[in-house]
Amino acid sequence: MSTGRIVSTQISRSDLAMWAEDQFGDWIKGVVDVSRGILAVGGDLHADDEALLLADGSRQQDLWGINLYPEDEGPDWIEFDSMINIRPRDGNRSRGVDDRETRARIRDVVDALIVAK
């Protein structure tokens, strides 16, 4: 069982790639808190990373599940796909992130925390 970790300061893509290798190979699950500007990565399920952030004080409505492919280039290295994203009462009816502004906020957090090195 993999234990997730909270990322609140910058890490390199190579560090993320090493963590991914230990888990799923070329990708890793993550949950972004768009309000606090942090993310959790490395849980076996998005729900594991979500629980870690909730225990750290995050609010459910601010959390969005993603998959990261650290070796990929361009915008597709972030995949918006998670069961935790299904929130019909909040207007998100898919496993993706339907709102363009929310996707942009997620990208901003990821870009701020995960840097090329």
ABEGO torsion letter per residue (X at the ends): XBBBBBBABBBBAAAAAAAAAABAGABBBBBBBAAAGBBBBGBABAAAAAAAAAAAGBBAAABBBBBBBAABBEAAABBBBBAAABBAAAGBABABBABAAAAAAAAAAAAAABBBX
